[in-house]
Amino acid sequence: MSKLPLELLLALRYLRPKRTFVSVITMISIIGVMLGVAVLIIVISVMSGFDRQLRDKLFGFNAHMRIEQSGTTMAAYRDIVPLIAGEPGVKGVSPYIKGPIVIETQTSRQQIAAPFLRGVDPDHEAEVSNLPESMIDGEFDIEGQGIVVGYELARALGLRVGDPIAIYSHSSLQQFQRLQKGESEREQLPLPDDYVVRGIFDVGYYDYDANVIVCSIFDAQELFLAGNDSVHGLYVVLDDAYQAPDIQASLQKKLGAQFDVITWIDDHSSLLNALVVEKNMIRFLLFFIVLVAAFGITNSQITFVFQKTREIGMLKALGASGGQILLVFLGQSFIVGVAGVIAGFGLGLLAIQYRNEFLFWMNEVSGFSLFPAEIYGFNQLPAIVDPTDLLVICGGSLLICAFAGILPAINASRLKPVESLRHE
């Protein structure tokens, strides 16, 4: 004797595979739910991975906060570093200089590029970024006119460790402009400064790897500030990046109006908010896939109720209540939903596990990159499986599937025994 409730027992019995049209519709409904759930899990996990990895890359190469002096360079930066470092929640402080430059490779194949130069303090850079840990060739040695370059930039220019390059400074570029405009005829053609590639870094974010060269703060002062002991600003790393607004307000009050305190939220809020909005919109739109599959469940249940009219009449004649009949057909919808959700859950996790292998295979088959790093900024497809997202997706899909059969179930529960058996 089965210990299952009568309603569930009948629901399972009616769902036994048979070579009927209803069984085909039921299988199609399960497959539809499976694909909908799998696509939802894959897309939302990839979007979560984008969000998390973007934050990690931004925080890895850039600090949580930067402090600049309004309208000018920061001359007395050494005096305010202890003031900032003593603020509760501040983990590290380091000066920086940054700006556009023009470089010319000195190898057999001379090339010209215009990346950004970032001058850093080699003794304190590890406190505010992961750059020293991101070297894939050579070492983080920027003393004595040594530089490190991004992996993508080095690949594009054919640079290797030990190669010399010429850097045209900001003052050199201004001198070029004056010569081109004819404002100065006596000035000689400016000569570039010679540097040596000491290392190649890969921080995992295409924009930085393809457009940034790093040198010491002292070389950057020569290039941009004509040797003055000034910097463009200070990078600040916090113990908790999400405490940035509170620390920003405290530092702004402490430093005064002549300084600008800018957080990562100010710099990247539009991009990160766009990712959150896009993720929520995609979740909303993709739930319509499950909704379409739910209509298949409704269709199969309507057909099933029509075919089982005689059995429904007999059950009611034997004393079954309308509520029991209702639960039988709701149970069928629920079982179909559970089967589809479980299958979709497994398929989604499997696809996420082998997402990059599938992506590389598709790149080879199609002949072009489906996920170009120069557009998306990452070399591999990121993904994070969030339990909360899984709960929302699987729970929401299950509810949609359960409610998909409510109208046919109500119709079945209202059938009268006499009407059901009239033509028998």
C-alpha positions, 0 to 999 in steps of 0.5 A: 500500500502506497503511503503517498497522498491519493492526490499525488498518487493519481497525479503521478499515475496520470503522468506515466509516459505513454505514446499519446499526444498529451505525453508529447506536450508534457515532455515539450513543457518540461524541456521548455521549463528546463531551457528557461531555467538554464538560460536564466541561471547562465545569463544571471551568473555571467552578469554577476561575474561581470559585476564582481570581476569588474569591481575586483579589477578596478579595485586591483589596479585603482585605489578606492579613493583619490585626493587631488588639489583643486586646479593645481598640482599637489606640492606639499603632499608629504605633509598631508599623507600622515593626516590621511593615513591616520584616518580610521578605515584607511589602509594605504596611501601613495602618490601618483602622476598620470597623463598621456605620452607618446612612445616610440619603440627602439627595436628593429620594427619601430612603432609609435603609440600613445598610452597613458603613463602612470608614475607611482612610488615603488615603495608604497605602490603595493599598499594601493594596488596589485600591480607589483603582484601582476608581473608575468614577465620580468619584475616590478623594477622602475628605478633608474628610468625603468618601466613596466608595460601592460601585456596587451600593449607589449604584444601589440608593439612587440616589446620584450623585457630589456627593450629600449623605448623613447618617451616624449614628455608633456613638455616635448609635446608642447614644444612640438605644437609650438614648432608646428604652429610656427610660434617658435622658430629658434627651438630645437627639435625636442629629444625623447627620454630613453627608458628600458622595459623591465617588466610586463604586467597583466592585471586581467582588464584589457583597458589597463593592459593595453593602454598603461605604462608605469614608471617611478614617481621621480621619472614622471615628475621629470616628464610632466612637472619639469622636475618639481617635487609635486604630484597630481594626487594621492591614491587611498585604499580603504579597509572596506571599499563600501565605507568610501562615502563616510570616509570621503566626508570625514577627509573632506572636512579634515582637508578643507575645500582646496582638496577634492576627495573622489571615491570609486563610486564617483568615478565608476558609479554609472558603469556599475549601476548600468550593470545592476540595471541590466542584470535586473532587466535581463532577469525580468525579460528571461522569466518570460521564457519560463512563462512561455513554457508555462503556457505549454503546461496549461495547454497540456493540462487543458487537453488532459482534463478533456481526455480524463473527463470520464475518470473525473466523473467516476472519481466524483461519483465514488466520493472524491471532492472538488478540492481533491480533483483540484489538487490532482491536476495542480500536482501534475503541474507542480511535478512537471515544474519540478522536473523542468526546474531540476533539469534546468538547474543541472544544465545551467550549472554544467554550462557554467562549469564549461563555459570557457571551453565552449566559448573557445570551441565556438570561436574556433568553429565560427572563425571569429571571437564571440567575446572580444577582450578589447570590447568587454575588457576580460580575457575569459567569460566570468561567472559567479553562481549566487545562491540567492539568484538560484533561489529566485530563479528556481523558486519563481519558475516553480511558482509560475509552473504551479500556477500554470495549471490552476485554471484547468484544475479549477475547471476539472474540479467543477465537473459534475459526475452526471455531466461527465458520465452522460455519454458513457 
